[in-house]
């Protein structure tokens, strides 16, 4: 429920992160929280990959699909203040059908069957992750960060034990890895629910379920749906690269190497992803408070941080490119192919870091629709066609697929940069202030 102010110049605190809220959440705390949770999830997948190495070649495909596509769909809904939980089932339902029958599209039969099987065992985790993102956003808007970090840390250590038991001791193999994810996510939800229920910090903000929660739901959905489309269009294009790799010669090698590179990219991406959440919050806060110059400064500072991070991470990837593959596979052929792809991963990481920050700024300014159109054009009009051309027509192979991703990121960064440079920050601040007061007035009428 929104706070109220006696005059128009005073900032109104509201409890919705990616709208025009003013919660005073600092960039570094937002970034650290996101990075910790992000690395928690990525570490889960890394551990499963290592212990499940002998469970069939379908594992890299399974992890990359579920590690990014469906989870990010739910996360994007939570980021836009929508109810993400009920939107998790449909992707799961169709993904199972797609991967169990993906041999129709020319995919390797063994990989397809294993991926579909893994998808079935991941179903319980979808609902848990949807609830988890709702809880995370509820606490974030109140500047409650440290308890979430503790809950994630406890879940991380518990997940190691659960994964070991489910994969090795239960006889379930890679199926146990999927169930371990589900158990860990539900445990994390349980910890956060206990905190919300018992902590005095949430006593004034959580009074139980009420139909008033659906007030102005269409306002939220106008942000949530474009935000979900914006994120999903980007994520699905990455997964399409893995599917396309299955059509290349030696599909097991291509799929394994591409999946390892995507998992590596997803891991290092968590750093700019944390900065993205921070800049989104800071921009929306400052615009809602009527501080356009502060919003502009926040964007510039975080862009500089993202560039420094990308150069540092890219240098590290180049230094360890010949040994990084052994963290995922014992096959020398796979390790060598991964080493050949990592320079492209380093380049894409620089562009991905910039697009993360610019996309976060777009969400903070309420430009979800613009972002969705840019992502559609960047990935599906430029990126994927370039990837197909390079990989299959010019016979560049897996490198061609990754070069297609780089082309898409370059177009995306260029487009978002133009939009950001041309932004009238004073006008955006006025629009944000009006939106806050419109909501406050409507909430006051209802109450």
N, C-alpha and C positions, 0 to 999 in steps of 0.2 A: 504494500500500500504506500502510496506516495506521501512524502512529507508535504507540509504546506508553508507558505510564506505570506507575510502581511503586505509586502510590496514587491513590485515586479523586478527590482534590481537585486534581490537577495537570492542566492542559489538555493534550490530545493533539493534535498537529498531524496533520491528514489532508489529502489532496490532492484534495478534491472541493469546488468553490467553493460550490455552493448547498445542500449538506447542512449539517452542523454543523461546518464546518471551522474551524480556527484558524490562519490564515496571516498575520495581522498586516498586511493590505493596507489602506492608508489610503484614505479616501473620495475625496480629490482626485485621486489617481493613477488610481483606478478610473474616475472620471468623465472625466478627460482622455483616457484610452485609448479609452473607448467613444465619446466624442464625436469623436475623430479618425477612428476607423475608420468610424463612422456617417457623418460628413461625407464621407469618402472615397467610400463607396458612393453617397450622394446626389449628390455632385459628378459622378460618372460618369454618372448618369442625367440630371442637368441639362445636362451637356455634350452628350450624345447628343441631347437634345431640341433644343438650339439648332442643332446642325449638321445635324440631320435634319428640319428644319422643313418642307422641301418633299417629304417622302417619304410623305405621305398622312395622313389624319386619324386613323388607327388608332394612331398612336404614343403619344399620352397614355394610352390604355387599356392598351397593352402595358406601358409603363414602370411604371404604378402597380400592375398585377397582379404583375409579377415583382419589383418593387422591395420589396414588403412581404409578399405572401402566402406564397409558397413558401419564400423565404429565411428568413422568421421562423419557419416550421414547423421548419426545420432548426436554427435558432438556439435555439429553445426546448428542443429535445432536448439540445443541447450544454449548455445552462444547467443541466439537471437531471441531468447526468452520465450520459446515455445515449449509445449509439452512433448518431449522427444520420445517418451517411452512407447507410446502406441504406434509410433512410426517405424519401429525397428523390425516388425514381423515381416512385412512385405518383401524387403530386399532378401531376407533369409529364405523365404519360400521359393523365390524365383532363382536364387543363386544355387540352391540344391539341385533344382531341375537342370539348370544350365550346365553345371559341372559334371553331374552324373551322366549327362547325355552329350557332352561337348565333343565326343568323337565325331558327331555329325558335322562339326566345323573343322574336322581334320586334325584334332588334337590327339596326342598319344593316348592310347586306351588306358594304360596303367596309371598315367598321371591323372587322367580325367576321373576315373573311378575313385582313386584315393582322395582327390580333392573334394568330390561330392560327399564321400563318407565323412571326411573331416568337417565339412559344412554342417552335416546333421548333428554332430556332437557339439558344435559351437552354438546351437540354438539357445540354450539357457543363458549363455553369456550375453546375448544381445539385450535381453530385458534388464539384466543387471547393469550393463553399461549405460543404458538409457537412464535408469534411475540414478546411477552414479553421477552422470553429468548434471542432472537436475539438482542434486545435493551440492555438488561442487559450485555451481553458479549461485545457489542460495547462500552459501557461506562466503564466497568471494565478494559478493556485493556488500557484505558487512565487514570486510577487511579481516576475516577470520582465516588466516593462511596456515599458521603453524600446526593446528590440530589436523588439518588435511595432510600435511607433510608427514606427521607422525603416523597417521592411519595408513598412508601409502607405504611408508617404510616397514611397518609391521606386516602388511600384506605382502610386500616384496620378499621378505625373509621366509614367511610362511609358504609362499608360492614355490620357492626352491624345493622345500621338503615335499609339498604336495605333488609337484611335477615329477620328482624322482620316484615317488611311490606309485603314481598313476602310470608312468611310462614303463618302469622296470619291474615293479613288484606285482602290479595288478594283471600284467599280461595284455594290456590294452594297446600298448605301443603308441603310435601317433594319435590314436583315439583318446588315450589317456591324457595326452598333452592338451587336447581341446577341452576335455572335462576339467583339467587343472585350471585352465583359464577361467572357466565358468565358476568354479568353486572360489577362486581368489577374488574375482570381481564381486560375487555375492557377499563374500566376507568383508570386503572393503565397504560395500553398501551398508552392511550390518553395523560396522563400526561408526560410520558417519550418521546413521539413523540414531544410534545410541547417543552420540554427541549432541545432535540437534534436540533430542528429546530431554536429555538430562542436564545439559550445560546451561548455566544462567545467562551465558552470552546470547543465547537464542530465545530466551524467555519472552522477550517483547516482540520478536519478529515471527515466531511460530506459535500460533494459537490453535493448531489443528486444521483439519480439512474444512473447507467452506465453499459454497457455491459462488461466493464473491471472487474466488480465484479466477473465474471465467469472465469476469468483467473486463471489457476492452480486449477480449481474446483476439478479435479480428485485427486490432492494431498490432498485436504481437505477431500474428501470422503473416502480416504484410512484410515484416522483417524476417521472420523465420523461414518462410518458403523460398524467397530469393537467396537467402544465405545458405540454405541447404543445397539449392541448385548450384550456387557458386562453388561450394566446396566439392560436391559430388562430381561435377563436370571435370574438375581438375584431377581428383583422385581416380576416377574411373579411367581416365586416359592413361595413367601410369599402369593400372592393372591390364589395360588392353595391350600394353607393350609386352607383358608377360605372356598373354594369350597368343600374340603374334609370334613371339619367339618359339612357340610350340609348332609353328608351321615351317620353321627354318630347318635346314639339314642338321642332323644330330640334335633333335629337339630336347633330349634330356640334358645335354651339355648347355645348350642355349638357355633353356628355362632355369636351370640351376644357377648359372652365372648371372643372368638378368635379375633373378630373385634375390641373390646375395647382394648385388649392387643396390637394388631397391631397398632392401632391408638396411644396408649400410647408410644409404641416403636418408632413409626415414629416421634412423638413429641420430645422425648429426643434424637433421632438420628440426629436432626437438628444441634446439637452442634458439634459432630464429622464430620458431613457433611460440616459445615463451615470450620473446620480445614482441611478437605480433599481438598476443593477448594483452601485454602491457600497454602498447601504444594504442590499441583499440580502446582500452579503458581510459587512458589518460586523455586521449582526444575527445571522447564523448564527455568525460568529466569537465574538461576545460571549456568546451563549447557550451555545455549546459550551464556552466557558471558564468558564461559571458566573457571568456578570456581567449579570444581568437589567436593572439600572439603566442600565448603559452601553448596552445594546441599546435601551432606551426613549429615552435621550438622543439616540442616533444617529438614530432615526426622527424625533424632534421637530426636530432641527437640519436634516436634509435636507428636511423638509417646508417649513420656513421658507425655505431656499434655493430650493426649487422655486417657491414663491409669488413671491419676488422676481424670479426668472428669467422667470416667465410674465408678470408685469406689465411688465417691461422689453421683452420680445420683442413682447408685444401692442401696446405703445405704438409700437414701431418699425414693426410691420406697418400700423398705422393711418396713420402718417406717410407711408409709401411706397406706400399701396394703389393710388394712381392711376398708378403707373409700374411696379410690380412685374410686371404681366402682360407687359410688353415683353421681359422676360428669357426668356419662353417662346414668345411669338407676336407677329407683326407685324399681326395682325388687330385693328383698333380695337374691333370689336364684342366680341371675346373679352376684350380688356384691360378694357373698361368693365364687363363682367359679372364678371370676377375682382375688380375694385375693389369691386363691390357685395357680393361674398361674403366679402371679407377681414375685415370686422368680426366676422362669425360665426366665422371661423377663429381670430381673437384670443380670443374667448370660449371656444371649444373647446380652445384651447391651454392656458388656465388649468386647466380641468378635467382635460385629458389629463396635464398635469404632475403634478397631485395623484394621479391614478389610477396613474401610473407609480411614484411613490414608495410608495404603499400596496400596489401589486401586488408591488413588490420586497420590501417587508416581509413580505408573505404567503409569497413563495417562501423567504425567509430563515428563516421560522418553520415551513416545511413544510406550508403550508396550500394546496397546489396544488388539491386537490379542492374546497375551499371557493371558491377563486378561479374555478375552472371553472364552478361552479354560478352564481356571481354574474354572470360574463360572459354565460352562457347567458340568464339572466333579463333582464339589462340591455339586451343588444343584440337579442335575438331575440323577447323578449316585449314589450319597451317600445320600443327604438330603431327597429327596422325598421318595425313597424306604424305608429308615429308618423310616420316619414318617408313611408311610402306614403299615409297619410291626408292629410298636409299637401301633398305634392307633386301627388297625382293627384285626390283628392277635393275638397280646398279650393283646388286650382290655384295653390299658392304656387310651384311649379316647383323649380328647383335649390336655392333657399333653403330650401324645405321639407325636402329631403333632408338638408341640413346641420343644420337644426334637429332632425331626428330623431337625428342623431349626438350633438348636444348633450344631448338628453333621455337617451340611453343613458349618456353619460358622467356625467351628474348622478346617475342611479340607481346607477351603478357606484361613484362616489366616496362617495356616502352609505352604501352597503352596506359597503364596505371600511372606511370610517371607524368605523362601529358595531362591526365586528369588532375593529378595532385598539384602540378605546377600551376595549372590554370584555376585552382580553387580560390574562390573569394571567401576567405576565412571569416570576415566580418558578417557576411551574409549567412554563412553556415551557423555562426553563433546565434544570430537572430532567429533562424529557423529552429534551432535546438531549444532555445529559451521558450519560444512559442509552443513547441510540442510539449515541453514540461508543464507549462501552465494550463494548456488544454487538458492534459491528463489529470492534473491536480483539481481542476474545476469539475470535470466529469466525475472524479472519485468523490469529491465533496458532495455532489448532488446525490449520488447513490447512498452515501452514508448519512 
